[in-house]
Amino acid sequence: MKKILLLSASALLLLSSCVSKKEFAALEAKQQETQDLLNTATVKLNSCLSDEAASAARLKELQARLSDMKANNLALIESTKDMTMLTAQGAKNVEKSLESLKEKDLRITRLQDALTKKDSVTLALVTSLKKEVGLNDPDIEINVEKSVVFISLSDKLLFQSGSYFISSRANDILGKVATVINGKPDFEAMVEGHTDNVPYNKGGVLVDNWDLSVKRSTAIVRALQDLGVDPKQLIAAGRGDHLPLVANDSPTNRAINRRTKIYILPKIDQFYEMIETEMKSLSKE
């Protein structure tokens, strides 16, 4: 480019010395026109070079994107294969879970049936006691505590103050209780004695209120045995003054706390045997 310009300038100088002014002006105009064309061509060349660079960059970008799309497509194909396998395994797991849930529902249903049966037996037992013993005496309470049937007898119905010898009236009440227990050979009867907090100080073989409560329980157990109850069904227990119903702060409240409770409850080993039988039957299905 520079060489062309130098040659043009040299030619003009030579011609200017050899040609007329008119011819020189025409040559000078022609040279300017050529220069303009050269400038325009240079601009277009630079623009083309710029477009070529942009196109090359765009091509490189598109090639990179195409490569990524191919890789993603392969990964998607592999993922689809894995998902197919997982879906099949998932279906098996869901099927197993449903079977497990059905078994659990069946267990729950059977256990609920057993509890319903137990509740029915409890209700029947309460009804029998209330029918046999009666409800007209305020010193006798028949109720259910934590799903266990009990009859609570006031101290004055059974014993003299500080004594563990059963009164004649107690024999009549215990006879009715014995009738109910004898009708439930699969149940046990736990006799639980309670006292107030007034210290026992009558001497003899008893040391304290705890001794007195246990001695009263054994006296009632023996009376029930004499009334025909199987001794294997009987349990004697004493709480002393350690589980009062109300505060021992008045003669009335202390009288409330002096009581004997007779729990009539299913045998624990039979209950667990029933549960075990249910579990074994489920495992065979």
Secondary structure as UniProt FT lines:
FT   HELIX           2..18
FT   HELIX           21..133
FT   TURN            138..139
FT   STRAND          140..145
FT   TURN            146..147
FT   STRAND          148..154
FT   HELIX           155..158
FT   TURN            161..162
FT   HELIX           168..182
FT   TURN            185..186
FT   STRAND          187..194
FT   TURN            204..205
FT   HELIX           209..226
FT   TURN            227..228
FT   HELIX           231..233
FT   STRAND          234..240
FT   HELIX           251..257
FT   STRAND          259..266
FT   HELIX           268..283
//
